[in-house]
Structure formats: structure tokens, C-alpha cells
Amino acid sequence: MNALVDVSFFPRHAKPLSSYRPFWAKRFGTAPFLPMSREEMAQLGWDSCDIVLVTGDAYVDHPSFGMAVIGRTLEAQGFRVGIIAQPDWQSAEPFKALGKPNLFWGVTAGNMDSMINRYTADRKIRSDDAYTPGAEGNRRPDRAAIVYSQRCREAYKEVPIVLGGIEGSLRRIAHYDYWSDKVRRSIVVDSKCDLLLYGNAERALVEIAHRLAAREPVERITDVRGTAFVQRHAPEGWFELDSTAVDQPGPVEDHINPYQTTSEQAAAQGGSCAKEDASNSIATSACSTGATGQNELKNGEKPLQFMPNPALQGKGKRPPPERTVIRLPSYEQVKSDPVLYAHANRVMHLETNPGNARALVQAHGEGATARDVWLNPPPIPLTTAEMDHIFDLPYARSPHPRYADEHGRHDGATKIPAWEVIRFSINIMRGCFGGCTFCSITEHEGRIIQSRSEDSILREIEDVRDKVQGFTGTISDLGGPTANMYRLGCRTPEIEAACRKPSCVYPGICQNLTTNHDPLISIYKKGRGIKGIKKILIGSGLRYDLAIQSPEYVKELVQHHVGGYLKIAPEHTEAGPLTKMMKPGIGNYDKFKVMFEKYTQEAGKKQFLIPYFIAAHPGTSDEDMMNLAIWLKKNGFRADQVQTFYPSTMATATAMYHTGINTLKGVHRDERGEKVDVVRGEKRRRLHKAFLRYHDPNNWPLLRDALKAMGRADLIGNGKHHLIPTYQPLSGQCHKGDKAKYHVIPTMALDQARANTAKPKAGAQTAGRGAGKPAGKAGAQPRPGQILTQHTGLPPRKQR
């Protein structure tokens, strides 16, 4: 199959976005910016908004910002769309700024989950917000999607609320919440929204908008893919399948075998039965177990007979998937039972392929308060033509004028950091089939890659060149969730629609996956050939196990699209954590490194790989982190920024973190279930981070204790083969609790340490390459390369 011609690998059975009859308000034309005030509405000639979007981010009219994409998509359908960005949530008044929406509210917490946006991995409040002018913090509430929905309901009670965005998408069923350390209900229940849209929402939102515009009640819109809602009663004509029939969680509780005779049941309980009816194996007299009368047949009554379901007759026949709903364990069950939580999470991940996924239902509440959260199957991915339609809309590609400084610019005091990062970048695709367990991209955007056409991407490069203020000729990125999955997918639609694998590249690259990088190479070459384009860099994460399948791609990338440093993410070196991450072995990194250095040398350049690693991931032992630290030192890397595992909602690794069960290998209560070593508590998480920053004197006291406890005191010493030294420099800033204990050092050892640091031996490696000793005397100038902003596996920088 020619990937340059084919628009999609996935068979589509969905109404194209461009096929709807535009709403009557299309006569008003296109707005330069979607209005954020009544004054702007008046300038456009509007008396009201059909749809009001509420977002936790500042409004940037750029296709990398979700609200801009949704707003422009709805505008293209003829609707009048207004935006309320980062409202004061203390009352409902700010939510009335644009008046009552004619059709519905569209609510999102923003491009990021509000809890991840506000808190670090150690649950500490961040001081800044990259999606706010001037990076000002505290401009959105915790769990913003819930708070905004409540305020919208207070403002105009009768207006339907449609909730979307990544925060809602990843909380569509009962989920473990890292920040409160408990299982929370579906956000559909907590927000009291009318509809939740999960995943890429353009297709579902356009259909819902037109149906609401046609005066269809929102409670009747229950058949749109990619939506979730609350209902009291199951609809007619559906077959309900227990989730244990999809994925057996092992013995949960003992059930009586309906085919056992009464005497066999009594014998199993240590009793006996007086008499048994030989013809139907049902007891007609009481058993000595004390169950007198329970199994007796009264006069004229017939024994209960189990009748087969006609829909299930025939070998291996199941109900039609389009009319089947899988019932997950209820919120009350998964809240109190880690095994059932792991089981529910595993089943949910099995039902994510739009080609074969079935609807899911999960009960919340008991008795009079009981209701079901119903999840329709995932949305059908967009075709290439639809992707082009979305990205070719008339974005202003800059923040709203409201955020401009006194000079009318956006790159001063009011700069929005997130916009600055993507200002000159271009998104070429969506989705990721990597399946990394710590990442939630797949749960949100899906496994199936949705790619734009080459022409659309080249047009956007020209738009950036011609329209974006401050452009100097360098495109900062051509990518997406992954830099090199453009136009990759399954060889045939039939295989893709039937597949249930969580990853196409683990434990190895699937034989049915195309790895042809030619379409991407073509875009790179044509893009850098456009007049006025000096350089195109690749800033998105690179999947190097795919890249090594195409040496031509690696050559093109290394020789023309690397700006000195290329970031890749092996995440770890040891098999234990890598198997829990579903990441390839470190051997793939070594192969890519050889290719990278070969083509770098051929080009006569000095370029360097910057590997990233995760500390404290489920399945990571202290020994694993020690071995990673040894690898880092051996290869001359010093991490200045450390990434600690962050249990993001709905990710597979988060289920492991909460339950201690490896959900990748099946869930069982007995010894068949694999337990996972979970890194909990500040002390152990701090230790794992310390191993990644083995070169930091602040971490040496902690590492010394740990290495001695692990029986690896041989790694403590002042030689090149040691991981950390025996001395503690007086200039080092130790943790408060460690100062008194570790500054008591023999004078001779301290003098020798000072001599070693003050006068490094000739030929010794500089800081940033290898072990390098810390600066010794207070006030001494750092050696070349010691002060760097990213990772310090880099060459020394010249001191000015």
C-alpha cells in the first residue's frame, strides 16, 4: 500500500465533517478572534452566542490549543461561538459575561489536566502556569472541569453542558485519584454534565451541535460515539455482558455449581442428603445441612430449567458488538477492592479500538441513588481530508489581543509560555500506538494515527513564515505526540479493526505495522526547501526503535533537523521497569546511538543525544535505579532535570501504582497474579531521584546509606569506577537533616578531597562527561560545562 497516496488505513463509516448543512448564523462570516466580551460580539453583529466555550487556559487562537480548534470547527459549521477563558470561579457572574448560550455550554479544564497543571509529582503546588499570561499561577481551580460545570449550571440552569478535554476524557469511569489517594467517581457524575465527550471530539461535537440546533432534547442524544452520560435504566434491545466474560480476573468468590446434585452440594458442606431424585438430580427431601425446605419442590411445581440464549447459540457465537454493552464492576466495588479496580482498568483498555470496541457501563450508587454511567465506543478517527479541514481553518495563530502588553505584543511581560513553545511549530498528526503505560495519550487520542496531507503541512509552513510575528526562518518542530509515526499504521484495515493489542511496538514491532518513513522524509526535504525557511527542527519525542528501521530517515533527521541536541526517552536501562512501561530494551538505544554518531560525523557536525529517564516507576527496585546510575556514569551523563513517575489518571501504570498488580499479564487474586513493586513514600521516591542525580553532592549522604544497606559499599570511593565519593564537600548544600551527620569527616580525607577537586588531574573528564568531582572551594569558578540547563551529557561550554 502506498502510504503517500492512501488517506487512511482505517475503514470509515462516519459522516464527514464537511457534509453538514451549515447553521443559519454562517452569514455572519469568520471572526478574526472568537469573541471574549459583549463588545466583541457587537462588533461582529451578534446579539447572542449559540455556544459558549469555558476553558482553564488563556485563549490562544492556534491549532495546538484545544479550545481554538473546537471553536473554529464549530464556527465553520455556521455557529456563533464565544470563549470565556480562565474565569473567576468564586461565583457564577463571570460565566454570564457573554449571555445565555442558545444551544449549550462547552466546558474543558484546558490543554492539561488541572491537577497536573497545578501540582508537581510530589503533590506540591506549582508557582507558575504555562498556559497563563505572564505564567501567573493559581488562575484555575483544582478539578477545574467539575467547578466550571457547576458554575455554568448556576448561571443558566436550563442550558445543556457538554464536557470535554483531557481532564474529562481521562476520568470517564471510576478512577484512582493520585492527589487524594482514593478512587473517585466518574466525572460525569461529579460534574453533572449532560454529555461527556472523550478523545478527539470534533466529530461528536459537530453532530451534537447540529442535533441540538434542530431542537432535539439533549437527553435523547445517546447514540453518538465517543460520548458518556448518566442513565437510570438500560435501553431495550441491548445485550449486557459481564466484564469477567471479557477478561477473567481469577477467582473472586465461590459460586454454587448449578449442575451439582443436592447430595453433592451437601457433601461439599460436610453433610448428607436423605434422598435424591434420580431422574432430575434435584433433592425432594431435606438435607442434613440445615437447609430444610430450600431445595424441596412443592406439589405441582417443576424444577427450574436454564434455557440457552438464542443469540448465543452456535459455536463461539456472541451478541452483535454494536448492540453489546459490557458491565464493569461498580464504583462501590472498585473503590474497596484493588483486584476489581485492576480488572476494570484492564477491560477498559481492551475496549479502545474503534474497530471492535463495545459500549461500557458502570453503576454508581445503590438503591434510590443508583444510576449507570454509559460509555459509547470510541470515536471514529478523522480521515486525512478531515484533518486538513481542521488545520486549514482561519486561525490567527496568536493569543487574543486582550493579553497584549502596552506595546501590543505578546512576547513581553504578558507572554504565555505554552504559546511561545509552539509559536513556530506545526502539528502533523495525532494519536500514538506506542502504548507506554505511564502515558495517557493513547487513552485520549487513540492508537490509530491520524495524519495530515503533505500539501496541508507545507501550506502551514508558509503561513508561519508569512503571518507569525517574530519568525526568523526556523520551524521549531514538525511533529505530534511522537515525531516519527506520521502515516504509520496497520497493513490492512481488517487486521487493524480486529486488533486488541495495547501496543504495536512492544515487546517488538508488530509484523503487521508499516514502518515506511518515506512520507515523512519527503515532508522534511520539501519543507526545508521552501523559500525563507532556514531550518526545520524536530522537537517532538522520537520513537527510536521505529527510526532504526529506516536508516535513510535517521540520516535525514541527523544531518538536517537536529539543532545540536536531540532528545529521546529510553526511560530506563533495566528489564524490570521497562517491561512495566512497555518500552524497548536499551539495546535499541545503542543501535540508534551508533547511527546517530555515524551520520553526525559524516555531516561534520557536533551533535549530542539527550536521553531522558523516569524515576520511581512501578516495577522499579532500588537495585534497578542503582544500575541505571552506574550506566549514566559509565556513559558520561549527568541529569539536571529529573522526571519522577506521575500517576496520571487512567494510565495503566497508575492502575499498577494503586493496586500493586501487573495489569499487563492478567489479574488474579491468587499466586498467578504478578505483584508490582510500587515506589511509595517521600523517602523512597527521593532515593530513586537521587540515583538519577548521583553527581549532586546534596544526594551523596542519602546514596551512601542506601548503597551500604544494599551491600554495595564498593561503589563508594574516590576512584573513577566508584559511583559517589566518600567525602562531603563543605561547599555542598546538604539537606538539613544530613548536615550534622555527614560533615564530620576525617581531616586527612577532607584535605585529600579538596586537593582532588581543586587540582584535577591532566586528562580527567570535564563536568558533563563522566563522574567529574564537584567544585571544591567556596567561590571557585565552575569548570567548563558544569552549569547547563538541560542534561549535562554535553560538551563543555566556553566560559566568557
NORWOBEL-V555789 format. One record per residue. N is the residue number from 1. RES is the residue in one small letter. BURIAL is 1 if it has 9 or more other C-alpha atoms within 8 Angstrom, else 0. Layout:
N/RES/BURIAL, N/RES/BURIAL
This chain:
1/m/0, 2/n/0, 3/a/1, 4/l/0, 5/v/0, 6/d/0, 7/v/1, 8/s/1, 9/f/1, 10/f/0, 11/p/0, 12/r/0, 13/h/0, 14/a/0, 15/k/0, 16/p/0, 17/l/0, 18/s/0, 19/s/0, 20/y/0, 21/r/0, 22/p/0, 23/f/1, 24/w/0, 25/a/0, 26/k/1, 27/r/0, 28/f/0, 29/g/0, 30/t/0, 31/a/0, 32/p/0, 33/f/0, 34/l/1, 35/p/1, 36/m/1, 37/s/0, 38/r/1, 39/e/0, 40/e/1, 41/m/1, 42/a/1, 43/q/0, 44/l/0, 45/g/0, 46/w/1, 47/d/0, 48/s/1, 49/c/1, 50/d/1, 51/i/1, 52/v/1, 53/l/1, 54/v/1, 55/t/1, 56/g/1, 57/d/1, 58/a/1, 59/y/1, 60/v/1, 61/d/1, 62/h/1, 63/p/1, 64/s/0, 65/f/1, 66/g/1, 67/m/1, 68/a/1, 69/v/1, 70/i/1, 71/g/1, 72/r/1, 73/t/1, 74/l/1, 75/e/1, 76/a/1, 77/q/1, 78/g/1, 79/f/1, 80/r/1, 81/v/1, 82/g/1, 83/i/1, 84/i/1, 85/a/1, 86/q/1, 87/p/1, 88/d/0, 89/w/1, 90/q/0, 91/s/0, 92/a/1, 93/e/0, 94/p/1, 95/f/1, 96/k/1, 97/a/1, 98/l/1, 99/g/0, 100/k/1, 101/p/1, 102/n/1, 103/l/1, 104/f/1, 105/w/1, 106/g/1, 107/v/1, 108/t/1, 109/a/1, 110/g/1, 111/n/1, 112/m/1, 113/d/1, 114/s/1, 115/m/1, 116/i/1, 117/n/1, 118/r/1, 119/y/1, 120/t/1, 121/a/1, 122/d/0, 123/r/0, 124/k/0, 125/i/0, 126/r/1, 127/s/0, 128/d/0, 129/d/1, 130/a/1, 131/y/1, 132/t/1, 133/p/1, 134/g/1, 135/a/1, 136/e/1, 137/g/1, 138/n/1, 139/r/1, 140/r/1, 141/p/1, 142/d/0, 143/r/1, 144/a/1, 145/a/1, 146/i/1, 147/v/1, 148/y/1, 149/s/1, 150/q/1, 151/r/1, 152/c/1, 153/r/1, 154/e/0, 155/a/1, 156/y/0, 157/k/0, 158/e/0, 159/v/1, 160/p/1, 161/i/1, 162/v/1, 163/l/1, 164/g/1, 165/g/1, 166/i/1, 167/e/1, 168/g/1, 169/s/1, 170/l/1, 171/r/1, 172/r/1, 173/i/1, 174/a/1, 175/h/1, 176/y/1, 177/d/1, 178/y/1, 179/w/0, 180/s/0, 181/d/0, 182/k/0, 183/v/1, 184/r/1, 185/r/1, 186/s/1, 187/i/1, 188/v/1, 189/v/1, 190/d/0, 191/s/1, 192/k/1, 193/c/1, 194/d/1, 195/l/1, 196/l/1, 197/l/1, 198/y/1, 199/g/1, 200/n/1, 201/a/1, 202/e/0, 203/r/1, 204/a/1, 205/l/1, 206/v/1, 207/e/1, 208/i/1, 209/a/1, 210/h/1, 211/r/1, 212/l/1, 213/a/1, 214/a/0, 215/r/0, 216/e/1, 217/p/0, 218/v/0, 219/e/0, 220/r/0, 221/i/1, 222/t/0, 223/d/0, 224/v/1, 225/r/1, 226/g/1, 227/t/1, 228/a/1, 229/f/1, 230/v/1, 231/q/1, 232/r/0, 233/h/0, 234/a/0, 235/p/0, 236/e/0, 237/g/0, 238/w/1, 239/f/0, 240/e/0, 241/l/1, 242/d/1, 243/s/1, 244/t/0, 245/a/0, 246/v/0, 247/d/1, 248/q/0, 249/p/1, 250/g/0, 251/p/0, 252/v/0, 253/e/0, 254/d/0, 255/h/0, 256/i/0, 257/n/0, 258/p/0, 259/y/0, 260/q/0, 261/t/1, 262/t/1, 263/s/1, 264/e/0, 265/q/1, 266/a/1, 267/a/1, 268/a/0, 269/q/0, 270/g/0, 271/g/1, 272/s/1, 273/c/1, 274/a/0, 275/k/0, 276/e/1, 277/d/1, 278/a/0, 279/s/0, 280/n/0, 281/s/1, 282/i/1, 283/a/1, 284/t/1, 285/s/1, 286/a/1, 287/c/1, 288/s/1, 289/t/1, 290/g/0, 291/a/1, 292/t/1, 293/g/0, 294/q/0, 295/n/1, 296/e/1, 297/l/0, 298/k/0, 299/n/0, 300/g/0, 301/e/0, 302/k/0, 303/p/0, 304/l/0, 305/q/0, 306/f/0, 307/m/0, 308/p/0, 309/n/0, 310/p/0, 311/a/0, 312/l/1, 313/q/0, 314/g/0, 315/k/0, 316/g/0, 317/k/0, 318/r/0, 319/p/1, 320/p/0, 321/p/1, 322/e/0, 323/r/1, 324/t/1, 325/v/1, 326/i/1, 327/r/1, 328/l/1, 329/p/1, 330/s/1, 331/y/1, 332/e/0, 333/q/1, 334/v/1, 335/k/1, 336/s/0, 337/d/0, 338/p/1, 339/v/1, 340/l/1, 341/y/1, 342/a/1, 343/h/1, 344/a/1, 345/n/1, 346/r/1, 347/v/1, 348/m/1, 349/h/1, 350/l/1, 351/e/1, 352/t/1, 353/n/1, 354/p/1, 355/g/0, 356/n/1, 357/a/1, 358/r/1, 359/a/1, 360/l/1, 361/v/1, 362/q/1, 363/a/1, 364/h/1, 365/g/1, 366/e/0, 367/g/0, 368/a/0, 369/t/0, 370/a/1, 371/r/1, 372/d/1, 373/v/1, 374/w/1, 375/l/1, 376/n/1, 377/p/1, 378/p/1, 379/p/1, 380/i/1, 381/p/0, 382/l/1, 383/t/1, 384/t/1, 385/a/1, 386/e/1, 387/m/1, 388/d/1, 389/h/0, 390/i/1, 391/f/0, 392/d/0, 393/l/1, 394/p/0, 395/y/1, 396/a/0, 397/r/1, 398/s/1, 399/p/1, 400/h/1, 401/p/0, 402/r/0, 403/y/1, 404/a/1, 405/d/1, 406/e/0, 407/h/0, 408/g/0, 409/r/0, 410/h/1, 411/d/0, 412/g/0, 413/a/0, 414/t/1, 415/k/1, 416/i/1, 417/p/1, 418/a/0, 419/w/1, 420/e/1, 421/v/0, 422/i/1, 423/r/1, 424/f/1, 425/s/1, 426/i/1, 427/n/1, 428/i/1, 429/m/1, 430/r/1, 431/g/1, 432/c/1, 433/f/1, 434/g/1, 435/g/1, 436/c/1, 437/t/1, 438/f/1, 439/c/1, 440/s/1, 441/i/1, 442/t/1, 443/e/1, 444/h/1, 445/e/1, 446/g/1, 447/r/1, 448/i/1, 449/i/1, 450/q/1, 451/s/1, 452/r/1, 453/s/1, 454/e/0, 455/d/0, 456/s/1, 457/i/1, 458/l/1, 459/r/0, 460/e/1, 461/i/1, 462/e/1, 463/d/1, 464/v/1, 465/r/1, 466/d/0, 467/k/0, 468/v/1, 469/q/0, 470/g/0, 471/f/1, 472/t/0, 473/g/1, 474/t/1, 475/i/1, 476/s/1, 477/d/1, 478/l/1, 479/g/1, 480/g/1, 481/p/1, 482/t/1, 483/a/1, 484/n/1, 485/m/1, 486/y/1, 487/r/1, 488/l/1, 489/g/1, 490/c/1, 491/r/1, 492/t/0, 493/p/1, 494/e/0, 495/i/1, 496/e/1, 497/a/1, 498/a/0, 499/c/0, 500/r/0, 501/k/0, 502/p/0, 503/s/1, 504/c/1, 505/v/1, 506/y/1, 507/p/0, 508/g/0, 509/i/1, 510/c/0, 511/q/0, 512/n/0, 513/l/1, 514/t/0, 515/t/1, 516/n/0, 517/h/1, 518/d/0, 519/p/1, 520/l/1, 521/i/1, 522/s/0, 523/i/1, 524/y/1, 525/k/0, 526/k/1, 527/g/1, 528/r/1, 529/g/0, 530/i/0, 531/k/0, 532/g/0, 533/i/1, 534/k/0, 535/k/1, 536/i/1, 537/l/1, 538/i/1, 539/g/1, 540/s/1, 541/g/1, 542/l/1, 543/r/1, 544/y/1, 545/d/1, 546/l/1, 547/a/1, 548/i/1, 549/q/0, 550/s/1, 551/p/1, 552/e/0, 553/y/1, 554/v/1, 555/k/1, 556/e/1, 557/l/1, 558/v/1, 559/q/1, 560/h/0, 561/h/1, 562/v/1, 563/g/0, 564/g/0, 565/y/1, 566/l/1, 567/k/1, 568/i/1, 569/a/1, 570/p/1, 571/e/1, 572/h/1, 573/t/1, 574/e/1, 575/a/0, 576/g/1, 577/p/1, 578/l/1, 579/t/0, 580/k/1, 581/m/1, 582/m/1, 583/k/1, 584/p/1, 585/g/1, 586/i/1, 587/g/0, 588/n/1, 589/y/1, 590/d/0, 591/k/1, 592/f/1, 593/k/1, 594/v/0, 595/m/1, 596/f/1, 597/e/0, 598/k/0, 599/y/1, 600/t/1, 601/q/1, 602/e/0, 603/a/0, 604/g/0, 605/k/0, 606/k/0, 607/q/1, 608/f/1, 609/l/1, 610/i/1, 611/p/1, 612/y/1, 613/f/1, 614/i/1, 615/a/1, 616/a/1, 617/h/1, 618/p/1, 619/g/1, 620/t/1, 621/s/0, 622/d/0, 623/e/0, 624/d/1, 625/m/1, 626/m/1, 627/n/1, 628/l/1, 629/a/1, 630/i/1, 631/w/1, 632/l/1, 633/k/1, 634/k/0, 635/n/0, 636/g/1, 637/f/1, 638/r/1, 639/a/1, 640/d/1, 641/q/0, 642/v/1, 643/q/1, 644/t/1, 645/f/1, 646/y/0, 647/p/1, 648/s/1, 649/t/1, 650/m/1, 651/a/1, 652/t/1, 653/a/1, 654/t/1, 655/a/1, 656/m/1, 657/y/1, 658/h/0, 659/t/1, 660/g/1, 661/i/1, 662/n/1, 663/t/1, 664/l/0, 665/k/0, 666/g/1, 667/v/1, 668/h/1, 669/r/1, 670/d/0, 671/e/0, 672/r/0, 673/g/1, 674/e/1, 675/k/0, 676/v/1, 677/d/1, 678/v/1, 679/v/1, 680/r/0, 681/g/0, 682/e/0, 683/k/0, 684/r/1, 685/r/1, 686/r/0, 687/l/1, 688/h/1, 689/k/1, 690/a/1, 691/f/1, 692/l/1, 693/r/1, 694/y/1, 695/h/1, 696/d/0, 697/p/1, 698/n/1, 699/n/1, 700/w/1, 701/p/1, 702/l/1, 703/l/1, 704/r/1, 705/d/0, 706/a/1, 707/l/1, 708/k/1, 709/a/0, 710/m/0, 711/g/0, 712/r/1, 713/a/1, 714/d/0, 715/l/1, 716/i/1, 717/g/1, 718/n/0, 719/g/0, 720/k/0, 721/h/0, 722/h/1, 723/l/1, 724/i/1, 725/p/1, 726/t/0, 727/y/0, 728/q/1, 729/p/1, 730/l/0, 731/s/0, 732/g/0, 733/q/0, 734/c/1, 735/h/0, 736/k/0, 737/g/0, 738/d/1, 739/k/1, 740/a/0, 741/k/0, 742/y/1, 743/h/0, 744/v/0, 745/i/1, 746/p/0, 747/t/0, 748/m/0, 749/a/1, 750/l/1, 751/d/0, 752/q/0, 753/a/1, 754/r/1, 755/a/0, 756/n/1, 757/t/1, 758/a/1, 759/k/0, 760/p/0, 761/k/0, 762/a/0, 763/g/0, 764/a/0, 765/q/0, 766/t/1, 767/a/1, 768/g/1, 769/r/1, 770/g/1, 771/a/1, 772/g/1, 773/k/0, 774/p/0, 775/a/1, 776/g/1, 777/k/0, 778/a/0, 779/g/0, 780/a/0, 781/q/0, 782/p/0, 783/r/0, 784/p/1, 785/g/1, 786/q/1, 787/i/0, 788/l/0, 789/t/0, 790/q/0, 791/h/1, 792/t/1, 793/g/1, 794/l/1, 795/p/0, 796/p/1, 797/r/0, 798/k/0, 799/q/0, 800/r/0
